[in-house]
Amino acid sequence: MKFSITRCLLFIFLFGNSFLISAQTWNSLGSMDASVNALCINPGADTLFVGGGFMKNGNKTLNYIGALNTSNWYAMGMDMGSDYSMIGTNGKVLCMQPFQGKLYLGGDFSTAESFAASHIAYYQNGSFGSVGNGFDNVVRCLAVYNGELYAGGEFKNSGTTALSHIAKWNGSTWVAVGAGLNDDVEAMTVYNGRLIVGGDFDQSGTTTLNHIAQWDGSNWSALGTGITTNNAMISMGMPAMVHCLQAYHGKLYAGGMFMYADGKDATNLAVWNDTAWSSLGNVGTKMLDVVESMTTYNYKLIIGGYFDQVGSLSAANIAAWNGTTWSTLGAGVDTAIACMAAYKGTLVIGGYFKNVNAKPMSYLAQWQEPAGINQNHKNDLAIAVFPNPGSDFFNISGLQNEKNVVIKINSLDGKLIYQEHVENPSTQTKILLGKIPNGMYTLYMESEQHYAVQKLIILN
């Protein structure tokens, strides 16, 4: 019997965990008292930062932003016992971005840890700080492009500097990004060497952009004829809006509240292939349906928001696209999802919901499903992993010709321990693991066309 079990474990280790059956599950991550609007993972993937409109998680005071490490919640700032004025911010946190060893956060606040921080702040070594003169209105998104930090939102000025809804941090002050944009910026991401920006705007100076644009470091330009809606919607005060952006399998996905992309039917979700826009099927059947958030998890594109249908598939505010077909995640959630992130092998969602999978889960939840290999891909990636055995990091060489690589670490019983998406790998890609228990693991790497499986030994 002992010999048989050993052989079984060896079989699992050599051939991966695609033969294992594991339940797909939704679980609560706490008891927030109001909305979760932003999620961010630190570079080592140890800590999940959570921002929003909440004040508490259960009995723990957080003041709009908190940190979760495995199962423990931490307040951010100076916890002075019964005096919570030095914790968090004094208003909603709507976006977060790691940059140069700091966590930057934007939103609708004027102080962080009781220090002046007009709509933007940074957090480092347990304390908050201001970022220049901040802004005169809400910051809704942050991104890093070409080694520089960008902010977008409803603002028009930083101190006496006019900025028009988007700005770049030069290390000491906020500066304009070309002619800026003529209305709110809601989302930013990097795609094919350019900064992609979406929102309510339709122009930069005299350049027509229609709610989505690209910045190459010097100039603004359009993506086709952009994202639009019909005159009836505009007359009701509901113009086209892009709320989220995500690169997946070499294409750019845009979600929001709109009807057309490049003049073609594409309700609330559209795909750009660097030449033209197309649709994956309309999202939602109601007038106020919207795609609010996107991320990648377990080789899939996940979309969340407020909608009842994706293509012909009924979907309660969340759905997954694997490059070919749509699928649901259990019974979904009862109302809008505002943000999502992959964290320690799970998908974390935040928003305005009270119930997930028909069970009480207030504002924050996580989904986990078994990891597997895309059988349409080829196991022919020639890679090297070192150091192996390793501890809190390892390097992978041989990925430089691949795009959109998903890296996963599984335990021998098939549990997903770690996951990371690398859009454009370098000659040597460094993966920061944080603390994973000592043992033997299976390391999977899957790109758009290939995959590889390696054994990995962790010795701390």
NORNORLIN-V627104 format. One line per field, one symbol per residue. ss: DSSP state (H for helix, E for strand, L for the rest). phi: phi as a letter, one per 40 degrees, with the letter a starting at -180 (. if undefined). psi: psi as a letter, one per 20 degrees, with the letter a starting at -180 (. if undefined). A space follows every 50 residues. Layout:
ss=???
phi=???
psi=???
//
This chain:
ss=LHHHHHHHHHHHHHHLLLLLLLLLEEEELLLELLLEEEEEELLLLLEEEE EELLLEELLEELLLEEEEELLEEEELELLELLELLLELELLEEEEEEEEL LEEEEEEELLEELLEELLLEEEEELLEEEELLLLLLLLEEEEEEELLEEE EEELLLEELLEELLLEEEELLLLEEELLLLLLLLEEEEEEELLEEEEEEL LLEELLEELLLEEEELLLLEEELLLLEELLHHHHHLLLLLEEEEEEEELL EEEEEEELLEELLEELLLEEEELLLLEELLLLELLLLLLEEEEEEEELLE EEEEEELLEELLEELLLEEEELLLLEELLLLLELLLEEEEEEELLEEEEE ELLLEELLEELLLEEEEELLLLLLLLLELLLLLEEELLLELLEEEEELLL LLLLEEEEEEELLLLEEEEEEELLLLLEEEEELLLLLLEEEEEEEELLLE EEEEEEEELL
phi=.cccccccccccccbgbcccbbccbbbcbibccacbbababcdcgcbbcb bibcbbbgcccbfgaabbbgbbcbcbhccbgcccccbgbbadcbaaacaf gbbcbbibabbbfgccacgaabbafgbcacbfcgbcaccbababbfgbcb bbiccbabgcccbfgaabcchbacbcbfcgbcadbbaaabafgbcbbbic cbabgbccbfgaabbbhbbcacbfcgbabcccccccgbccabbabacafg bbbbbibabbbfgcdacgaabbbgbacabbhcbgbbdccacbaaabafgb cbbbibababfcccacgaabbbgbbcacbgcgbcacbbaaacafgbbbbb ibcbbbfgbcacgaabbbbccabccccbcbccbbbacacbbcaabbbhbc cbbfcbbbbbcccgcccaaabbcbccdbccbccgcbddibbbbbbbbcbb aabbcbbbbc
psi=gghggghghgggghjajiiqppqpqpqqjamqjaqpiqqppqhijhpopp qbjqhqocjpphmiprppoejpppqpaookdiojijpbrjrppiqqpqpl jqoqpqbmriqpkjqpnniqrqppljqqrrnbjbrjappiqqqppkjqpq qqbiqiqocjpphmiqrppjihrpqqncjaqjaqphqqrppljqpppqbi rjqocjpphliprqpjihqqrrnbjaprarhggghjkmrqpphqqppplj rpppqborhqpkiqpmoipqppkjgrqrqjqqoqiqhjqqohqqrqpljq ppqqcnriqocjpppmjqrppjigrqrrnbjbriaqphqqqpoljrppqq bjqippkkqpooiprqpprqqrpoiirpmkonrppqqoqaejrrqpqjjh jrqmpppqpqrijjpohqqqpognqahoppoohbopqqaprppqppahir rqpqqpppo.
//
